[in-house]
């Protein structure tokens, strides 16, 4: 494994996570798949585990800045937990190549929406 490359990917994931609230899925998964030749399912699982420490650190600092709406956190957290568990099961039922294509399409749609629409 190329630890320097992994470190750069992790740094980029952490930076985009702190700036935009994305990093694991949008930055680290494609980077692991394309640059480190990681299987899509392993890249997804790895990014979820990696983003936990970054998320905790960023959340502590964002809380200090008064930026977290804790009522909204509670309202979102339980459904997100259910969705995460259900989608992890579903991910294991889908071939990695299909998952990769669906993910790529999702990124294109979201990217186009952010670029061209208000």
C-alpha positions in Angstrom: 0.0 0.0 0.0 1.2 3.5 -0.8 0.8 5.3 2.6 1.8 8.7 1.2 -1.0 8.5 -1.4 -3.4 7.3 1.4 -2.3 10.3 3.5 -3.0 12.7 0.7 -6.4 11.2 0.0 -7.2 11.4 3.7 -6.1 15.0 3.9 -8.2 16.0 0.9 -11.2 14.1 2.4 -10.8 15.9 5.7 -10.4 19.3 4.0 -13.5 18.8 1.9 -15.4 17.4 4.9 -14.7 20.5 6.9 -15.4 22.9 4.1 -18.4 21.3 2.5 -19.7 18.5 4.7 -18.5 15.9 2.2 -15.3 14.0 2.0 -15.7 10.4 2.6 -18.0 9.5 -0.3 -17.3 12.3 -2.7 -13.5 12.5 -2.4 -12.1 9.4 -0.7 -14.2 6.7 -2.4 -13.4 7.8 -5.9 -9.8 8.4 -5.0 -9.4 5.0 -3.4 -11.1 3.3 -6.4 -9.2 5.2 -9.1 -5.8 5.8 -7.5 -5.4 2.9 -5.1 -7.4 0.3 -7.1 -9.6 -0.5 -4.1 -12.8 -2.4 -4.7 -15.9 -0.1 -4.6 -17.5 -1.9 -1.6 -14.3 -1.8 0.4 -13.7 1.9 -0.5 -17.2 2.8 0.8 -16.7 0.8 4.0 -13.2 2.2 4.5 -14.3 5.8 3.9 -17.1 5.4 6.5 -14.6 4.3 9.1 -12.1 6.9 8.2 -14.4 9.8 8.3 -15.5 9.2 11.9 -12.5 10.8 13.6 -12.6 13.8 11.2 -16.3 14.2 11.7 -16.0 14.2 15.5 -13.1 16.7 15.4 -15.0 19.0 13.0 -18.2 18.7 15.0 -16.5 19.7 18.2 -15.0 22.8 16.5 -18.3 23.7 14.7 -20.1 23.3 18.1 -17.6 25.8 19.6 -18.5 28.2 16.7 -22.2 27.7 17.5 -22.9 26.3 14.0 -24.7 23.1 14.9 -28.5 23.0 15.2 -28.8 20.2 17.7 -32.6 19.9 17.2 -31.9 19.2 13.5 -29.2 16.8 14.4 -31.6 14.7 16.5 -34.3 14.9 13.7 -31.8 13.7 11.1 -29.7 11.2 13.1 -32.2 8.5 13.7 -33.4 8.3 10.1 -29.8 8.5 8.9 -28.9 5.6 11.1 -31.7 3.5 9.7 -30.8 4.5 6.1 -27.1 3.7 6.7 -27.9 0.3 8.1 -30.4 -0.5 5.3 -28.1 0.8 2.5 -25.1 -1.1 3.9 -27.1 -4.3 3.6 -28.3 -3.3 0.1 -24.7 -2.5 -1.0 -23.7 -6.0 -0.3 -26.5 -7.3 -2.7 -25.3 -5.2 -5.6 -22.2 -6.0 -7.8 -19.3 -3.6 -7.2 -19.3 -2.5 -10.9 -23.0 -1.6 -10.8 -22.5 0.3 -7.5 -19.6 2.2 -9.1 -21.7 3.2 -12.1 -24.7 4.3 -10.0 -22.3 6.3 -7.8 -20.7 8.0 -10.8 -24.1 8.9 -12.2 -25.1 10.3 -8.8 -22.0 12.5 -8.7 -22.6 13.8 -12.2 -26.2 14.7 -11.4 -25.4 16.4 -8.1 -22.4 18.2 -9.7 -24.5 19.4 -12.6 -27.2 20.6 -10.3 -24.8 22.6 -8.2 -23.1 24.1 -11.2 -26.1 25.1 -13.3 -29.1 25.6 -11.0 -29.8 27.9 -8.1 
